[in-house]
Amino acid sequence: MTLKLHLHPFASYCQKAIIAFYENGAPFEACFVDLGEEASRAAFLALWPMGKMPVLEDDVRGEVIPEASIVIEYLELHYPGATRLIPADPDMAWRTRLMDRMFDLYVQSPMQAIVGDRLRPDSERDPAGVAAARAQLRTVYGVLEKDLAGKTWAMGEAFSLADCAAAPALFYAGRLEPFGGDHPVLTRYCERLMQRPSVARTVDEARPYRALFPGPELTED
Ligand SMILES: N[C@@H](CCC(=O)N[C@@H](CS)C(=O)NCC(=O)O)C(=O)O
């Protein structure tokens, strides 16, 4: 197959790229990476020494593309499909990329900090870092609550790169630091995301791996 996506189905940044592929409709081969397994880890590091998933390998064009947002940009540029994930209008395009950054930097990053802390030995825990991550999540929830008002998707009526970033980020962050009753717009946006077929499929495919999550938050559904 031309396009190989190196991933783990439970990893949130991988889910961001997978959602884009399902939206786009481009066929791809899912190559599972198990960083805990020596051979799989070595093969992945040989492909991308930074060791972060997802990574797209395009055999036809001879390209290796890391970083979920760039994978989606590349898909849009070279294999455009059913859903246009980055708007043609240049101003809408930078606004979409800004929202993508919001979800990566201010939702995914603090979410990963909280999860990462739980994976460390007790002696290496960082309560201050976790408190700062939770505070950052509450701040971004407030920003999103205003920004998403009146919109179906992050950028309005069209599903985009920003929604691909939002879905896994909010799925995990909302379990760790619930949105609460004071964020009804964000809560409904997240519900719409979870019902979107590309997202629902991605969440379902990750379900068998929920035991990997360090905490009780994913056990209830
Ligand atoms: N900036 C990267 C971040 C990717 C990332 O953090 N991936 C996680 C999985 S969600 C990973 O590979 N973690 C493995 C590790 O840190 O060892 C992107 O946008 O793709």
The ligand as a MOL file (V3000), in Angstrom:
LIG
                    3D

  0  0  0     0  0            999 V3000
M  V30 BEGIN CTAB
M  V30 COUNTS 20 19 0 0 0
M  V30 BEGIN ATOM
M  V30 1 N 4.0870 16.7970 18.2440 0
M  V30 2 C 3.7350 15.4130 17.9670 0
M  V30 3 C 3.3770 14.7480 19.2770 0
M  V30 4 C 3.1040 13.2800 19.0910 0
M  V30 5 C 3.0270 12.5350 20.3990 0
M  V30 6 O 3.2110 13.1040 21.4910 0
M  V30 7 N 2.7830 11.2430 20.2860 0
M  V30 8 C 2.7330 10.3900 21.4370 0
M  V30 9 C 1.5140 9.4720 21.3480 0
M  V30 10 S 0.0190 10.4040 21.4960 0
M  V30 11 C 3.9600 9.4950 21.4370 0
M  V30 12 O 4.4440 9.1090 20.3960 0
M  V30 13 N 4.4640 9.1790 22.6270 0
M  V30 14 C 5.5400 8.2700 22.7580 0
M  V30 15 C 6.6110 8.7660 23.6720 0
M  V30 16 O 6.5670 9.9560 24.0470 0
M  V30 17 O 7.4810 7.9800 24.0170 0
M  V30 18 C 2.5760 15.3770 16.9560 0
M  V30 19 O 1.8560 16.3870 16.8440 0
M  V30 20 O 2.4020 14.3830 16.2520 0
M  V30 END ATOM
M  V30 BEGIN BOND
M  V30 1 1 1 2
M  V30 2 1 2 3
M  V30 3 1 2 18
M  V30 4 1 3 4
M  V30 5 1 4 5
M  V30 6 2 5 6
M  V30 7 1 5 7
M  V30 8 1 7 8
M  V30 9 1 8 9
M  V30 10 1 8 11
M  V30 11 1 9 10
M  V30 12 2 11 12
M  V30 13 1 11 13
M  V30 14 1 13 14
M  V30 15 1 14 15
M  V30 16 2 15 16
M  V30 17 1 15 17
M  V30 18 2 18 19
M  V30 19 1 18 20
M  V30 END BOND
M  V30 END CTAB
M  END
